[in-house]
Amino acid sequence: VVFEVNVGSRGYGQVAIDDISVTNGACPEPGYCDFESEDCLWENVRPQFVSKSKQLIGKN
């Protein structure tokens, strides 16, 4: 099993993997999704990026 993740040009990215199971037998055909027309049962839970937003970090 290989999980490969690439971070975008802005250096932001997240991956979560859950509920992996291993069974005996032939593998099912892999699914295909190019995310062009739908999200293929995936869910984007991150708010949309706003380029004009500011983040301030400091004390008090």
N, C-alpha and C positions, 0 to 999 in steps of 0.2 A: 504494500500500500504506500502510495506517495501522495503527499499533499504539497502543492507548490503555490506560493502566494507572492504576488508582485505588488509593491507599493506604488501608488500613482505619482505623478510628477510633483504634487504638492506634499508628498511624504505622509499622506493620511490613508489608512486602510485598516480594516478589521476582518477577522475570520473567526467563525465559531463552528466547531464540529461537535455533534452530539449524537447519541444513539447509534453507535457502530455495532453491528453484529456479524458474526462469522458462522456460516453454515456449510454443510457438505453438499456437493452437487454442482451442476453446471451454473455458470453465471447467467443472469438474465441479460437481454440486449441492453446496452447502455442507452440512457435517454439523451436527447439532443435539445439544446436551447441556445439560440443566438441572442436572446434578450431584445430583439428588434421589435417584435409585435406584442410581446407579453413578458411577464416575469417568471413564467414556468414554475409556479408554486413557490417561488422565493419571495421574501418580504424585505423591503427596505425599511429598516426601523430607525435610521439616522435622519435627523432633520435636513432639509435641503441646505447646501452651502450658500452662504451670503458673502460675497466678496468684499462688501463695504463694512462688514462687522469688525469690531475691535475687541481684543482680549487684553485685559490689564491684569498683571500679576505683581503683587507687592505686599508690603506689610501695612497694617492699619488703613 
